[in-house]
Amino acid sequence: MYRRRPIRIAPSILDADFGRLAEQIATVAAAGAELLHLDVMDGHFVPNLSLGVPVVAGIARHTDLFLDTHLMIADPGKYAPAFVEAGADSITFHIETVEKPAALIEKLRGLGVKVGVSLNPGTAVEAVLPIIDQVDIVLVMSVWPGFGGQRFIRDSLAKIEALAARMNAEQWLEVDGGINSETAPLAVAAGADTLVAGSAVFGSADPAAAFGRLRAAALRAQATVEPQA
């Protein structure tokens, strides 16, 4: 059931110090990060507001890292083109917000980015199965979206396992929420390969070291659960 895939740690800038954002992005890039996770919130779909298009554009001007853009907004189809123009390399929308997800996926494909779908803790895996073969990323929320620093919801592990069994080796199975050195191995053992980490990285006094510890913990878990070549 386990897919032999590269492990990716995606630092979430939601927990970065925005007064030192360029410096903090450079720090995790030097530590080996391949991508940044950008949480976009509209105050409607989730009870909070976060970065918008100008912030994404500013980040894109100062880094070559893959910008993994998570639209926690009520109308992703309306705003996705602006985020892509700003520099987003992927757009992940919430299945809960879209009546015709296949049509939105087609629209996003036309923008030339990776396409992802996300599901909240209260949403069953079955909600994304009709379009799972059409997306590049499936993002499992292991906390309720809207705020950083929440505890990992253990029921998410069964959801990750079910999705891992249905996804191919080219797709990313991403987990967002409560990821740290203790929960990252659990997510990887369940089948995840891309782990979003905010406070576990940027909440540390040494984000580079925290990134390294998290990645090492995930790699150890992968080595334990996957058959050796």
Backbone bond lengths (Angstrom), bond angles and torsions (degrees), N, CA, C in turn:
res aa  C-N    CA-C-N  psi(-1)  N-CA   C-N-CA  omega(-1)  CA-C   N-CA-C  phi
1 M - - - 1.450 - - 1.532 112.99 -
2 Y 1.351 117.03 -13.42 1.447 119.51 -175.89 1.515 110.50 -91.44
3 R 1.322 115.19 136.91 1.447 121.56 -179.39 1.527 108.97 -98.97
4 R 1.320 116.11 126.50 1.459 119.59 -179.20 1.531 108.15 -78.26
5 R 1.300 116.60 99.17 1.452 122.64 -174.63 1.517 110.65 -133.05
6 P 1.331 116.90 153.34 1.467 118.55 172.91 1.525 110.51 -60.91
7 I 1.312 115.67 143.28 1.455 120.77 175.09 1.524 108.80 -89.52
8 R 1.324 115.65 131.14 1.463 121.06 178.44 1.526 109.07 -121.56
9 I 1.314 115.76 132.65 1.457 121.42 170.99 1.523 106.65 -105.91
10 A 1.322 115.90 123.03 1.458 121.03 -176.99 1.526 109.37 -110.24
11 P 1.336 118.88 96.00 1.465 119.99 177.97 1.528 110.47 -60.51
12 S 1.319 115.96 131.80 1.460 121.21 179.93 1.512 109.93 -95.05
13 I 1.324 115.97 121.08 1.461 118.48 -176.15 1.524 112.32 -74.10
14 L 1.327 117.28 -5.05 1.457 119.43 175.44 1.527 110.96 -56.11
15 D 1.333 116.82 -29.62 1.464 121.46 -178.39 1.517 113.00 -103.04
16 A 1.324 116.85 6.94 1.464 119.44 178.32 1.521 110.56 -78.38
17 D 1.316 115.82 163.89 1.454 122.57 173.59 1.528 107.01 -83.94
18 F 1.334 116.53 106.09 1.464 119.72 -174.85 1.523 112.40 -67.41
19 G 1.300 118.28 -16.84 1.458 120.94 173.92 1.513 112.27 -74.75
20 R 1.340 116.15 -16.61 1.477 122.00 -179.62 1.521 109.53 -130.62
21 L 1.334 117.20 35.37 1.452 120.45 -169.86 1.527 112.71 -63.00
22 A 1.318 117.88 -46.76 1.460 120.11 -179.42 1.530 110.90 -60.04
23 E 1.334 115.90 -41.41 1.461 120.52 179.25 1.525 111.07 -64.30
24 Q 1.330 117.03 -43.32 1.458 119.68 -177.48 1.529 111.78 -69.73
25 I 1.328 116.90 -36.57 1.466 119.93 175.64 1.528 110.03 -63.47
26 A 1.321 117.04 -43.69 1.468 120.69 178.52 1.521 111.26 -61.86
27 T 1.324 116.69 -35.33 1.468 120.87 -179.96 1.527 111.22 -64.16
28 V 1.333 117.41 -48.00 1.472 118.85 -178.44 1.521 110.88 -72.68
29 A 1.321 117.30 -29.41 1.463 119.41 175.74 1.521 110.38 -64.24
30 A 1.327 116.71 -43.99 1.459 121.02 178.64 1.527 111.49 -65.42
31 A 1.332 116.63 -27.45 1.467 120.90 179.02 1.514 112.64 -78.77
32 G 1.339 117.60 -10.29 1.452 120.41 176.30 1.516 115.87 118.33
33 A 1.321 117.22 5.32 1.468 119.16 179.08 1.527 109.86 -64.60
34 E 1.331 115.69 139.03 1.455 121.62 177.47 1.520 111.75 -102.78
35 L 1.317 116.70 -18.59 1.455 120.59 -176.36 1.517 110.57 -148.90
36 L 1.321 114.65 159.38 1.457 122.86 173.59 1.517 107.95 -118.78
37 H 1.329 115.86 142.54 1.455 120.43 177.50 1.520 108.41 -100.86
38 L 1.336 115.68 125.22 1.453 121.71 -177.18 1.526 108.64 -113.57
39 D 1.325 116.14 111.18 1.462 121.98 -179.66 1.522 109.86 -91.81
40 V 1.324 115.61 116.33 1.453 121.96 -179.93 1.530 108.18 -106.87
41 M 1.328 116.82 119.45 1.471 121.93 -177.35 1.525 109.61 -122.96
42 D 1.335 115.54 143.14 1.455 119.84 -173.70 1.528 115.31 -111.52
43 G 1.327 118.00 -1.84 1.448 120.02 -177.62 1.513 114.35 75.44
44 H 1.329 116.93 5.05 1.472 122.48 178.62 1.529 110.40 -116.53
45 F 1.345 115.58 -62.14 1.463 118.41 177.22 1.518 110.93 -67.23
46 V 1.318 115.95 -35.58 1.463 121.23 174.62 1.527 108.41 -126.34
47 P 1.333 117.66 152.56 1.472 120.38 -174.08 1.520 113.71 -84.07
48 N 1.310 116.11 52.86 1.455 119.66 178.48 1.516 108.47 -163.22
49 L 1.315 116.41 164.16 1.456 123.69 174.71 1.519 108.70 -119.78
50 S 1.330 116.41 144.60 1.465 119.49 177.00 1.519 108.88 -142.51
51 L 1.305 116.51 -152.96 1.451 121.34 -171.71 1.522 113.20 -64.62
52 G 1.327 114.87 152.35 1.451 121.75 177.81 1.513 112.09 -119.61
53 V 1.310 115.51 -164.86 1.464 121.61 -175.15 1.533 113.03 -57.84
54 P 1.337 120.56 -45.02 1.473 118.87 -178.62 1.522 113.56 -60.91
55 V 1.324 117.43 -35.24 1.466 119.66 178.88 1.524 110.36 -67.63
56 V 1.333 117.21 -42.76 1.464 120.59 177.59 1.527 110.31 -60.86
57 A 1.334 116.52 -42.71 1.461 119.88 178.90 1.526 111.22 -62.45
58 G 1.335 116.83 -39.99 1.455 120.11 178.38 1.511 112.59 -64.75
59 I 1.326 116.18 -41.84 1.460 120.46 177.87 1.526 110.32 -62.93
60 A 1.329 116.33 -44.24 1.469 120.84 -177.85 1.526 112.05 -61.47
61 R 1.314 116.25 -30.58 1.465 119.28 179.52 1.516 112.80 -72.26
62 H 1.333 117.39 -18.23 1.463 120.09 -171.71 1.524 114.02 -118.18
63 T 1.337 117.80 6.82 1.466 119.07 177.91 1.514 110.21 -151.32
64 D 1.325 115.11 151.55 1.463 121.44 174.12 1.521 111.24 -99.47
65 L 1.334 118.36 3.04 1.453 120.51 179.46 1.526 110.64 -64.33
66 F 1.321 115.81 149.19 1.463 122.66 176.18 1.525 108.23 -64.20
67 L 1.316 117.25 128.02 1.461 121.88 -178.13 1.524 109.48 -99.03
68 D 1.312 113.80 100.43 1.463 124.47 -176.34 1.531 107.15 -87.17
69 T 1.327 116.48 100.69 1.459 121.29 -166.24 1.521 111.26 -105.15
70 H 1.313 115.11 119.08 1.470 123.96 -172.77 1.523 108.41 -108.49
71 L 1.337 116.42 107.35 1.450 121.46 -177.21 1.524 110.21 -89.30
72 M 1.314 115.58 96.79 1.467 121.42 174.59 1.523 107.52 -91.72
73 I 1.336 114.55 63.78 1.456 121.26 -173.72 1.526 109.90 -133.67
74 A 1.326 115.33 159.71 1.457 120.90 -172.96 1.525 113.69 -75.38
75 D 1.341 118.42 -24.37 1.467 121.17 -176.99 1.526 109.58 -133.29
76 P 1.334 117.51 72.57 1.472 119.52 -175.78 1.521 113.34 -63.26
77 G 1.330 117.40 -33.75 1.456 119.65 -178.89 1.519 112.95 -62.73
78 K 1.324 116.85 -32.43 1.466 121.19 -178.81 1.527 111.64 -72.18
79 Y 1.315 116.63 -39.48 1.459 120.02 -171.23 1.530 114.21 -100.71
80 A 1.323 118.93 -15.27 1.465 120.86 -177.82 1.521 113.59 -55.14
81 P 1.343 120.04 -44.14 1.468 118.14 -178.59 1.522 113.69 -57.73
82 A 1.320 117.73 -37.14 1.469 120.19 179.75 1.521 111.14 -66.43
83 F 1.334 117.20 -38.01 1.457 119.74 178.96 1.528 111.26 -70.13
84 V 1.313 116.59 -36.14 1.470 119.45 176.76 1.526 109.79 -65.57
85 E 1.326 116.86 -44.18 1.462 120.10 178.32 1.520 110.79 -61.29
86 A 1.332 116.68 -32.89 1.470 120.83 179.77 1.524 112.43 -72.08
87 G 1.351 117.52 -19.94 1.463 119.44 177.95 1.509 116.06 131.36
88 A 1.333 118.38 2.67 1.467 120.17 177.85 1.522 110.24 -60.95
89 D 1.329 116.44 136.29 1.466 121.73 178.37 1.521 112.24 -97.09
90 S 1.315 116.70 -18.34 1.464 121.40 173.73 1.518 107.63 -144.30
91 I 1.310 114.71 153.58 1.461 121.55 174.61 1.521 107.68 -127.39
92 T 1.326 115.74 120.57 1.466 121.42 174.98 1.521 108.24 -112.14
93 F 1.323 115.67 125.24 1.458 121.19 178.22 1.523 109.46 -110.64
94 H 1.326 116.18 162.92 1.460 120.94 178.70 1.518 110.67 -91.57
95 I 1.319 116.18 130.72 1.458 121.23 179.80 1.527 110.85 -59.79
96 E 1.329 116.80 -27.59 1.463 121.14 -177.84 1.530 113.07 -69.20
97 T 1.336 117.12 -15.72 1.466 120.83 -173.31 1.526 114.04 -100.57
98 V 1.320 118.07 -5.15 1.463 120.64 -168.44 1.530 110.95 -125.07
99 E 1.330 116.56 128.73 1.457 120.90 178.18 1.522 111.87 -80.22
100 K 1.323 116.92 -34.18 1.461 121.92 -177.83 1.527 108.87 -125.41
101 P 1.335 117.20 76.91 1.469 119.57 -175.10 1.520 113.85 -62.25
102 A 1.318 118.74 -33.19 1.471 119.99 -179.61 1.522 110.80 -62.34
103 A 1.331 116.93 -38.56 1.466 120.50 178.89 1.528 110.81 -66.76
104 L 1.321 117.17 -39.68 1.463 120.06 178.10 1.521 110.43 -66.62
105 I 1.303 117.35 -41.22 1.464 120.50 178.01 1.527 110.34 -58.39
106 E 1.315 116.73 -43.58 1.467 120.60 178.47 1.528 110.91 -61.78
107 K 1.332 116.31 -41.43 1.463 120.06 178.23 1.527 110.87 -62.24
108 L 1.323 116.85 -44.28 1.461 120.70 -179.57 1.518 111.38 -66.67
109 R 1.314 117.52 -37.03 1.467 120.61 176.06 1.528 109.61 -57.88
110 G 1.316 115.38 -39.20 1.453 119.51 179.77 1.514 113.92 -65.40
111 L 1.310 116.90 -18.84 1.461 121.50 177.99 1.521 112.52 -85.41
112 G 1.333 116.94 -8.37 1.462 121.17 174.49 1.509 115.74 81.76
113 V 1.348 117.86 26.07 1.462 121.06 179.69 1.521 110.53 -118.62
114 K 1.330 115.96 164.23 1.454 119.69 168.66 1.525 108.61 -65.97
115 V 1.337 114.93 146.89 1.457 120.28 -176.23 1.519 109.39 -117.67
116 G 1.344 115.26 131.59 1.454 119.78 178.81 1.508 111.93 -128.01
117 V 1.316 115.20 157.23 1.454 121.62 173.97 1.520 107.92 -127.73
118 S 1.327 116.27 140.54 1.453 121.37 -178.71 1.520 109.89 -121.11
119 L 1.341 115.22 154.39 1.458 120.30 175.81 1.516 110.01 -135.78
120 N 1.322 114.51 138.85 1.450 122.40 -178.94 1.529 111.90 -74.25
121 P 1.330 117.71 164.57 1.471 120.15 178.93 1.525 113.82 -55.66
122 G 1.311 117.96 -31.37 1.453 120.23 -178.93 1.512 115.20 -88.42
123 T 1.331 117.28 2.19 1.462 122.01 -178.19 1.524 110.03 -100.94
124 A 1.320 116.27 130.91 1.461 121.56 -178.15 1.525 111.47 -73.36
125 V 1.311 115.65 152.01 1.463 122.05 177.26 1.526 110.92 -54.45
126 E 1.321 116.75 -35.78 1.466 121.07 -176.87 1.524 113.04 -57.08
127 A 1.332 117.58 -22.85 1.460 120.48 -178.59 1.524 112.78 -64.92
128 V 1.347 117.73 -28.77 1.467 119.97 -177.82 1.525 112.85 -102.65
129 L 1.309 118.37 -8.31 1.464 119.83 -176.05 1.531 113.75 -60.65
130 P 1.325 120.12 -36.29 1.469 118.25 -179.91 1.523 114.35 -62.29
131 I 1.342 117.66 -23.30 1.471 119.49 -178.12 1.527 112.24 -120.69
132 I 1.319 117.66 11.43 1.468 119.91 -173.47 1.528 112.12 -62.95
133 D 1.322 117.80 -31.80 1.458 120.25 -179.48 1.525 112.76 -78.20
134 Q 1.330 117.37 -7.05 1.460 121.62 -176.84 1.525 113.11 -98.34
135 V 1.324 117.30 -6.58 1.463 120.14 -175.78 1.527 111.24 -112.73
136 D 1.332 115.11 161.73 1.469 121.91 177.99 1.522 111.76 -94.04
137 I 1.329 116.28 -24.97 1.460 122.19 -173.37 1.517 109.23 -135.82
138 V 1.325 116.51 135.41 1.458 121.32 166.10 1.517 106.84 -118.49
139 L 1.328 115.60 123.25 1.456 122.28 -175.82 1.527 109.49 -109.81
140 V 1.309 115.67 116.12 1.465 121.88 177.33 1.524 108.52 -93.68
141 M 1.335 115.99 120.80 1.458 119.90 174.55 1.527 108.70 -80.93
142 S 1.317 115.84 118.52 1.460 120.93 179.54 1.522 111.43 -101.36
143 V 1.322 115.82 10.65 1.472 124.33 165.20 1.525 105.46 -142.62
144 W 1.324 116.33 167.71 1.456 119.30 173.36 1.518 108.46 -75.69
145 P 1.341 118.47 129.23 1.463 120.47 -174.07 1.523 112.46 -68.14
146 G 1.320 113.86 151.01 1.447 120.01 176.00 1.514 114.30 132.10
147 F 1.330 117.14 -28.70 1.458 120.80 -177.13 1.525 109.83 -142.62
148 G 1.330 116.19 143.63 1.453 120.59 175.10 1.514 111.35 -83.85
149 G 1.335 115.90 169.38 1.455 121.36 172.97 1.515 116.14 80.13
150 Q 1.344 118.75 12.55 1.456 120.94 179.81 1.530 111.35 -82.41
151 R 1.335 115.41 162.67 1.462 120.99 177.71 1.525 110.93 -79.04
152 F 1.307 115.79 142.79 1.460 123.82 177.67 1.531 109.91 -61.65
153 I 1.326 117.24 131.17 1.463 122.62 178.17 1.521 108.53 -87.30
154 R 1.319 117.61 112.03 1.469 121.53 -173.16 1.528 112.74 -63.57
155 D 1.336 117.83 -26.55 1.462 119.85 178.46 1.528 111.92 -63.01
156 S 1.331 116.91 -16.29 1.464 120.65 178.76 1.529 111.98 -65.15
157 L 1.325 117.21 -24.53 1.462 120.01 -176.09 1.523 111.95 -63.12
158 A 1.327 117.38 -40.45 1.463 120.52 178.21 1.528 110.40 -64.32
159 K 1.310 115.90 -36.27 1.463 120.91 178.50 1.538 110.28 -65.98
160 I 1.332 116.07 -42.20 1.467 120.46 178.27 1.530 110.35 -62.19
161 E 1.319 116.59 -44.45 1.471 120.41 179.19 1.519 111.36 -60.11
162 A 1.315 117.27 -43.56 1.463 121.00 -179.03 1.527 110.97 -64.60
163 L 1.306 116.96 -40.36 1.463 119.89 179.47 1.520 111.73 -71.06
164 A 1.322 117.19 -39.40 1.463 120.90 179.31 1.524 111.17 -57.96
165 A 1.322 116.54 -35.24 1.463 120.81 -179.73 1.524 112.74 -71.29
166 R 1.346 116.55 -17.34 1.457 120.47 -176.51 1.531 113.43 -105.74
167 M 1.321 117.49 -8.95 1.461 120.60 -173.21 1.518 111.69 -101.95
168 N 1.350 114.98 152.78 1.465 119.26 -179.15 1.526 110.74 -91.94
169 A 1.314 116.06 173.79 1.461 121.45 -171.84 1.521 113.54 -71.17
170 E 1.323 117.95 -14.06 1.454 120.71 -179.96 1.525 112.61 -90.71
171 Q 1.308 117.43 -14.25 1.454 120.73 -178.06 1.526 111.20 -86.48
172 W 1.319 116.13 152.23 1.456 121.67 176.13 1.521 108.49 -97.03
173 L 1.314 116.51 130.89 1.465 121.58 171.82 1.523 106.65 -107.01
174 E 1.312 115.05 105.34 1.462 122.71 -169.78 1.527 110.04 -105.96
175 V 1.322 115.83 147.32 1.463 121.76 178.73 1.519 108.33 -130.29
176 D 1.330 115.09 134.43 1.460 120.19 -175.48 1.526 109.21 -134.69
177 G 1.348 115.22 119.30 1.451 120.03 173.90 1.510 113.88 128.72
178 G 1.311 117.24 116.13 1.458 121.39 176.62 1.511 114.36 69.07
179 I 1.330 117.48 22.29 1.464 120.43 -179.39 1.524 109.99 -80.95
180 N 1.329 115.67 126.00 1.460 122.21 175.60 1.529 107.86 -148.90
181 S 1.314 117.40 -170.35 1.470 119.95 -176.05 1.524 113.17 -65.06
182 E 1.330 117.35 -21.29 1.465 120.41 178.56 1.534 111.81 -88.04
183 T 1.327 117.27 -39.79 1.466 119.95 -176.31 1.523 113.20 -87.84
184 A 1.322 118.32 -25.43 1.462 120.30 179.13 1.533 112.18 -56.98
185 P 1.341 119.75 -45.75 1.459 119.07 177.72 1.526 112.81 -61.53
186 L 1.324 117.93 -34.06 1.462 120.41 178.64 1.523 110.52 -65.07
187 A 1.335 116.62 -43.60 1.459 120.72 179.71 1.527 111.45 -64.98
188 V 1.325 116.37 -41.62 1.461 120.33 179.16 1.533 110.76 -66.39
189 A 1.333 117.05 -41.81 1.463 120.60 178.56 1.523 110.99 -61.63
190 A 1.332 116.87 -30.47 1.462 120.56 178.75 1.518 112.07 -78.22
191 G 1.336 117.83 -16.72 1.462 120.09 176.54 1.512 115.29 128.06
192 A 1.322 119.00 -0.71 1.465 121.49 -179.67 1.522 111.08 -73.74
193 D 1.327 115.66 151.75 1.464 119.74 177.08 1.528 113.06 -127.33
194 T 1.329 117.46 -13.41 1.464 121.52 -178.49 1.521 108.11 -127.75
195 L 1.325 116.19 120.07 1.462 121.46 -172.31 1.519 110.14 -118.76
196 V 1.321 115.25 121.60 1.458 121.03 177.09 1.522 108.31 -87.30
197 A 1.325 116.06 129.13 1.467 120.25 -178.31 1.515 108.48 -137.37
198 G 1.323 116.09 121.64 1.452 121.05 179.66 1.508 111.90 -105.77
199 S 1.325 116.26 -78.31 1.469 119.76 -176.69 1.520 111.79 -64.77
200 A 1.338 118.20 -29.64 1.466 120.61 179.90 1.521 111.60 -64.93
201 V 1.332 117.40 -24.11 1.465 121.43 178.43 1.521 110.24 -101.89
202 F 1.331 116.78 -63.79 1.458 120.17 -173.12 1.518 113.23 -77.70
203 G 1.333 117.05 -15.14 1.463 119.62 175.44 1.506 113.14 -80.89
204 S 1.325 116.51 -5.74 1.458 121.79 179.85 1.522 110.92 -86.86
205 A 1.306 115.44 152.30 1.468 119.99 175.54 1.525 111.27 -66.49
206 D 1.334 116.31 -23.18 1.464 121.65 179.22 1.528 107.93 -130.59
207 P 1.344 118.36 86.21 1.462 120.87 -176.57 1.526 113.76 -58.21
208 A 1.317 117.78 -35.31 1.461 120.25 -179.98 1.521 111.07 -64.10
209 A 1.330 116.67 -45.33 1.461 120.40 178.74 1.523 110.60 -66.13
210 A 1.323 117.02 -39.92 1.465 120.52 179.13 1.516 110.64 -63.55
211 F 1.320 116.44 -41.25 1.473 120.75 176.20 1.522 110.23 -59.25
212 G 1.322 116.68 -45.70 1.459 120.96 -179.04 1.518 112.57 -63.02
213 R 1.322 117.61 -41.10 1.461 121.13 178.61 1.530 111.30 -64.65
214 L 1.323 115.35 -40.82 1.456 119.66 -179.15 1.523 111.12 -66.38
215 R 1.303 116.00 -43.86 1.465 119.81 179.32 1.530 110.55 -65.28
216 A 1.309 117.42 -40.42 1.463 120.74 179.24 1.520 111.08 -63.29
217 A 1.324 117.09 -40.99 1.464 120.82 178.85 1.521 110.80 -64.04
218 A 1.330 116.84 -40.13 1.461 120.60 179.25 1.527 111.13 -67.52
219 L 1.316 116.73 -41.15 1.467 120.16 -179.85 1.531 111.63 -66.50
220 R 1.333 116.75 -37.59 1.460 119.22 176.69 1.527 110.87 -62.80
221 A 1.318 115.79 -40.26 1.462 119.44 179.15 1.517 110.82 -65.37
222 Q 1.314 116.79 -40.70 1.462 120.10 178.75 1.526 111.02 -63.19
223 A 1.321 116.42 -42.13 1.468 120.37 179.82 1.513 111.38 -63.69
224 T 1.313 116.92 -31.55 1.477 121.47 -178.79 1.513 112.10 -74.28
225 V 1.333 116.90 -40.94 1.470 119.03 -172.54 1.514 113.25 -92.86
226 E 1.300 118.78 -20.06 1.465 120.29 -177.89 1.527 110.25 -94.58
227 P 1.332 116.82 143.41 1.465 119.93 175.51 1.509 110.37 -64.83
228 Q 1.305 116.58 141.30 1.448 121.15 179.47 1.509 111.26 -78.22
229 A 1.329 115.84 145.01 1.469 121.20 179.41 1.518 109.67 -70.82
